[in-house]
Amino acid sequence: MSGLFEQVGWDQQTAACCRRLVQWAVAEDLDRGYDWTTLAVLPEDRPGTAALVARQAGRLAGLPAVPVVLEQFDPQLQWHPRVEEGSELEPGTVIGTVAGSARSLLAAERTLLNLLSRLCGVATLTRRFVQAVAGTGVRIFDTRKTTPGWRRLEKYAVAVGGGHNHRLGLYDAVLVKDNHRALWSAGRQAPDLAQLVRQVREFLHHLASQRGDAPGVLEIEVDTLEQLAQVLPAGPDVVLLDNFSLEGLEQAVALRNRVAPEVVLEASGGITLERVRRVAETGVDHISIGQLTHAAPALDLALDWQS
């Protein structure tokens, strides 16, 4: 666990997600079953060896995915890693070598590079944000702004980059956002958000008594200090401060410390590398950043042939 939420590791679920993605990638590249270019150029018995090499600096994420990719193309391909997961890469770093059928290697090349480049890119950007807030005690979190089908893998890469995972889906935490608040408040005179928090807490207690379990985190998003003042006495686990100014964040922290110091404050919205440390210095506990997964540039990797 990463505090309140599950931290994604490379486990059977993550491997299964990876396998499904690779199967889709194989279908995209080999829709009719053949790589005609390679068949036209190379004989069936031609062996080959290639090195997976970093072209730019970054953090390595996705090393356990390499055997998953290779197995889908040719179980006889042999993978020999040279570095460990989470290693810092420099231009020219040899991540590992692959040996076997040259035809199979050429067919697998693009899928392998696409997958690893994406995960390394997410881990690398996450690492930059984590380094930017070093020493403040603030944790950097991802969001659900992930590529469809890639969520578990991208969150895994965030963890490799030193970040923390927010909820995996709608099923494992309650996060009351602005649209929930607006729909709940419609038609109510002077709605008190503390009542909403208590309603959700009662729902969770009832759910736990009926099912034996329930989502363990109750988080609510607020847009103003007035809304924060309403929800704090009701005791949510986390309050998400959406698009607050730096001054607003400082005021929110002071209010939390005075009214309900046990409540976790999470800042989100408009977080950049240039601004993130100043946000951390306001005293919030968590900072959630959508761009870790939805805007991370791919790390430049290549497959260099050795024979």
Rosetta blueprint (number, residue, H / E / L):
1 M L
2 S E
3 G L
4 L L
5 F E
6 E L
7 Q L
8 V L
9 G L
10 W L
11 D L
12 Q H
13 Q H
14 T H
15 A H
16 A H
17 C H
18 C H
19 R H
20 R H
21 L H
22 V H
23 Q H
24 W H
25 A H
26 V H
27 A H
28 E H
29 D H
30 L L
31 D L
32 R L
33 G L
34 Y L
35 D L
36 W H
37 T H
38 T H
39 L H
40 A H
41 V H
42 L L
43 P L
44 E L
45 D L
46 R L
47 P E
48 G E
49 T E
50 A E
51 A E
52 L E
53 V E
54 A E
55 R L
56 Q L
57 A L
58 G E
59 R E
60 L L
61 A L
62 G L
63 L L
64 P L
65 A H
66 V H
67 P H
68 V H
69 V H
70 L H
71 E H
72 Q H
73 F H
74 D L
75 P L
76 Q L
77 L L
78 Q E
79 W E
80 H E
81 P E
82 R L
83 V L
84 E L
85 E L
86 G L
87 S L
88 E E
89 L E
90 E L
91 P L
92 G L
93 T L
94 V E
95 I E
96 G E
97 T E
98 V E
99 A E
100 G E
101 S E
102 A H
103 R H
104 S H
105 L H
106 L H
107 A H
108 A H
109 E H
110 R H
111 T H
112 L H
113 L H
114 N H
115 L H
116 L H
117 S H
118 R H
119 L H
120 C H
121 G H
122 V H
123 A H
124 T H
125 L H
126 T H
127 R H
128 R H
129 F H
130 V H
131 Q H
132 A H
133 V L
134 A L
135 G L
136 T L
137 G L
138 V L
139 R E
140 I E
141 F E
142 D L
143 T L
144 R L
145 K L
146 T L
147 T L
148 P L
149 G L
150 W L
151 R H
152 R H
153 L H
154 E H
155 K H
156 Y H
157 A H
158 V H
159 A H
160 V H
161 G L
162 G L
163 G L
164 H E
165 N L
166 H L
167 R L
168 L L
169 G L
170 L L
171 Y L
172 D L
173 A L
174 V E
175 L E
176 V E
177 K L
178 D H
179 N H
180 H H
181 R H
182 A H
183 L H
184 W H
185 S H
186 A L
187 G L
188 R L
189 Q L
190 A L
191 P L
192 D L
193 L H
194 A H
195 Q H
196 L H
197 V H
198 R H
199 Q H
200 V H
201 R H
202 E H
203 F H
204 L H
205 H H
206 H H
207 L H
208 A H
209 S H
210 Q H
211 R H
212 G L
213 D L
214 A L
215 P L
216 G L
217 V L
218 L E
219 E E
220 I E
221 E E
222 V E
223 D L
224 T L
225 L H
226 E H
227 Q H
228 L H
229 A H
230 Q H
231 V H
232 L H
233 P H
234 A H
235 G L
236 P L
237 D L
238 V E
239 V E
240 L E
241 L E
242 D E
243 N L
244 F L
245 S L
246 L H
247 E H
248 G H
249 L H
250 E H
251 Q H
252 A H
253 V H
254 A H
255 L H
256 R H
257 N H
258 R H
259 V H
260 A L
261 P L
262 E L
263 V L
264 V E
265 L E
266 E E
267 A E
268 S E
269 G L
270 G L
271 I L
272 T L
273 L L
274 E L
275 R L
276 V H
277 R H
278 R H
279 V H
280 A H
281 E L
282 T L
283 G L
284 V L
285 D L
286 H E
287 I E
288 S E
289 I L
290 G L
291 Q H
292 L H
293 T H
294 H H
295 A L
296 A L
297 P L
298 A L
299 L L
300 D L
301 L E
302 A E
303 L E
304 D E
305 W E
306 Q L
307 S L
